[in-house]
């Protein structure tokens, strides 16, 4: 750690195009078009699939000043789970790196799922995945 806390979450330079392309297919509503929301969505997909992928080249995407305490808590939880070490949260650089790697893998998985050419919309596939989680739907 260089003494100065990270001031932004990074994405891979090549991923910016994927995020933008998915604006029309996945991130349709205005709220989902926000960079932070898209980043956390991609991170969740990478995390769900247990895939982290190091970034080749970094591009600033979400400024740390826009992170809320709930965002920080989620990032810390992901980092703790990934490392099995609660002390990871004392190293913000490592926490940021871990969630960036999950987002990097996640945006590529999301892009591939949307563009797979398989019948059915991405949202229908997402709903089927969610239905497999006990208690995900109130009416279950």
C-alpha positions as CSV (number, residue, x, y, z in Angstrom):
1,X,0.0,0.0,0.0
2,X,1.4,3.4,-0.9
3,X,-0.1,5.3,2.0
4,X,-2.8,7.0,0.0
5,X,-6.1,5.2,-0.2
6,X,-7.4,4.4,-3.6
7,X,-9.6,7.2,-5.0
8,X,-11.5,5.1,-7.6
9,X,-12.6,1.7,-8.7
10,X,-11.1,0.6,-11.9
11,X,-12.3,-1.5,-14.8
12,X,-10.1,-2.9,-17.6
13,X,-9.7,-0.5,-20.5
14,X,-11.2,-3.1,-22.9
15,X,-14.3,-3.5,-20.6
16,X,-15.5,0.1,-21.1
17,X,-16.9,-0.9,-24.5
18,X,-18.8,-3.9,-23.0
19,X,-20.4,-1.7,-20.3
20,X,-21.5,0.8,-22.9
21,X,-22.9,-1.9,-25.2
22,X,-24.9,-3.4,-22.4
23,X,-26.6,-0.1,-21.8
24,X,-29.2,-1.1,-24.4
25,X,-29.7,-4.7,-23.4
26,X,-29.2,-4.9,-19.6
27,X,-28.7,-1.5,-18.1
28,X,-31.9,0.0,-19.7
29,X,-33.4,2.2,-17.0
30,X,-31.5,5.3,-16.0
31,X,-30.5,4.1,-12.6
32,X,-28.8,1.0,-14.0
33,X,-26.9,3.2,-16.4
34,X,-25.0,4.7,-13.5
35,X,-21.4,3.5,-13.5
36,X,-21.4,2.5,-9.9
37,X,-24.6,0.4,-10.3
38,X,-23.2,-1.3,-13.4
39,X,-19.9,-2.0,-11.7
40,X,-21.5,-3.7,-8.7
41,X,-23.8,-5.7,-11.0
42,X,-20.8,-7.0,-12.9
43,X,-19.0,-7.6,-9.6
44,X,-22.0,-9.7,-8.3
45,X,-22.0,-11.8,-11.4
46,X,-18.3,-12.5,-11.1
47,X,-18.7,-13.3,-7.4
48,X,-21.7,-15.5,-8.0
49,X,-19.6,-17.5,-10.5
50,X,-16.6,-17.5,-8.3
51,X,-14.4,-16.0,-11.0
52,X,-11.8,-13.2,-10.5
53,X,-9.8,-12.0,-13.5
54,X,-6.8,-9.6,-13.1
55,X,-7.1,-6.4,-15.1
56,X,-4.6,-6.0,-17.9
57,X,-4.8,-2.2,-18.0
58,X,-6.8,0.0,-15.6
59,X,-9.3,2.7,-16.5
60,X,-10.9,4.8,-13.7
61,X,-14.6,4.1,-13.5
62,X,-16.2,4.9,-10.2
63,X,-14.8,7.6,-7.9
64,X,-14.5,6.5,-4.3
65,X,-16.2,9.6,-3.1
66,X,-19.4,8.3,-4.7
67,X,-19.3,5.1,-2.6
68,X,-21.8,4.9,0.2
69,X,-21.3,3.0,3.5
70,X,-23.5,0.1,2.1
71,X,-21.2,-0.1,-1.0
72,X,-18.1,-0.3,1.2
73,X,-19.8,-2.9,3.4
74,X,-20.6,-5.0,0.3
75,X,-17.0,-4.7,-1.0
76,X,-15.6,-5.6,2.4
77,X,-17.9,-8.7,2.6
78,X,-16.8,-9.8,-0.9
79,X,-13.1,-9.4,0.1
80,X,-13.6,-11.2,3.4
81,X,-15.3,-14.1,1.6
82,X,-12.7,-14.2,-1.2
83,X,-9.7,-14.3,1.2
84,X,-11.3,-15.9,4.3
85,X,-9.6,-13.1,6.3
86,X,-11.5,-10.4,8.1
87,X,-8.3,-8.4,8.4
88,X,-8.4,-7.8,4.6
89,X,-10.7,-4.8,5.3
90,X,-7.8,-2.9,6.8
91,X,-6.2,-2.8,3.3
92,X,-8.4,-0.8,1.1
93,X,-6.1,-1.3,-1.9
94,X,-6.5,-5.1,-1.7
95,X,-10.3,-4.8,-1.2
96,X,-10.6,-2.6,-4.3
97,X,-8.4,-5.0,-6.3
98,X,-10.5,-8.0,-5.4
99,X,-13.8,-6.4,-6.3
100,X,-12.3,-5.0,-9.5
101,X,-11.2,-8.5,-10.5
102,X,-14.7,-9.9,-9.8
103,X,-16.3,-7.1,-11.9
104,X,-13.8,-7.7,-14.7
105,X,-14.8,-11.3,-14.9
106,X,-18.5,-10.5,-14.3
107,X,-18.9,-8.0,-17.2
108,X,-17.5,-10.5,-19.6
109,X,-19.8,-13.2,-18.3
110,X,-22.7,-10.9,-18.6
111,X,-21.8,-9.8,-22.1
112,X,-21.4,-13.4,-23.2
113,X,-24.8,-14.3,-21.7
114,X,-26.6,-11.5,-23.4
115,X,-24.9,-12.2,-26.7
116,X,-25.1,-16.0,-26.6
117,X,-27.6,-16.4,-29.4
118,X,-29.7,-18.7,-27.2
119,X,-33.4,-18.3,-27.2
120,X,-35.0,-16.3,-24.5
121,X,-34.1,-12.9,-23.0
122,X,-31.4,-12.3,-20.5
123,X,-34.0,-11.3,-17.9
124,X,-35.8,-14.7,-18.3
125,X,-32.5,-16.5,-17.7
126,X,-31.8,-14.3,-14.7
127,X,-35.3,-15.0,-13.3
128,X,-34.7,-18.8,-13.6
129,X,-31.3,-18.4,-11.8
130,X,-33.0,-16.4,-9.0
131,X,-35.7,-19.0,-8.6
132,X,-33.1,-21.6,-7.8
133,X,-32.2,-19.5,-4.6
134,X,-34.4,-20.5,-1.7
135,X,-36.4,-17.5,-0.5
136,X,-35.4,-15.2,-3.4
137,X,-39.1,-14.7,-4.2
138,X,-41.7,-13.9,-1.6
139,X,-44.4,-16.1,-3.2
140,X,-42.2,-19.3,-3.2
